């Protein structure tokens, strides 16, 4: 769902959900979103920071 991005779906909410679920399979789509949005997310980069936190939780949580 994150990859296809259907109309009306909030990608930020999906990223938050993946973080809550600690879903490592969502890592690559989240990383792709960060690469795609890093140049337009400034100046505070709130989406990118949130997405990176999701990746850390999903991939490195012990």
N, C-alpha and C positions, 0 to 999 in steps of 0.2 A: 504494500500500500504506500509506503514511503517512497519507493522508487517510481511508481506510476503517478503519484500525486493527483488523485482525482479532484475535480472541481468541488469546492466547498470544504475541503479537508485542510485543517490548519497543521502545517508541517511542524511548527514549534510544539504543538500539543503531542504530536506523534513522537517527537524526539524525547519529550519529557516522559511519555509513557514507556518508551523503550528503556530509559534510565531507571524508572521505577521497577520495571520487570527484570532488570539486569540481564537483558537479552543480548548475548554476544553476537548472534546472527544479524542483528541490526547495525553492527559496527560499520560495515562497509558502506551501506546507504547513508549513514550519518556522516561518515568521513567524506563521502562524495558531496553531500550538501555543504559541508564546511569549505571544501575546495571551491565549490561553485559560488558561494555567497561571501567569501572572505573579502572580496574587493568592493562589495556594496553594503556590507554590514556596519561599516564605520559610522561615526567616529568611536562609538563605545563598544562595538562588537558583541552586543548582548546575545545574539543568536549563536555566534561562534563559541563564545565562552560557555554557554549552556550546553551546546552540542559536545564540546570537548569534555565537560564534566560528565556527560552521559557516557561517552566512550571510556573514560577512566573507570567509572563505576561498573560498566558492563564487562570490560576486558580485564581489569586488574583487581576486582573486589575479592577479598580473601574470606 
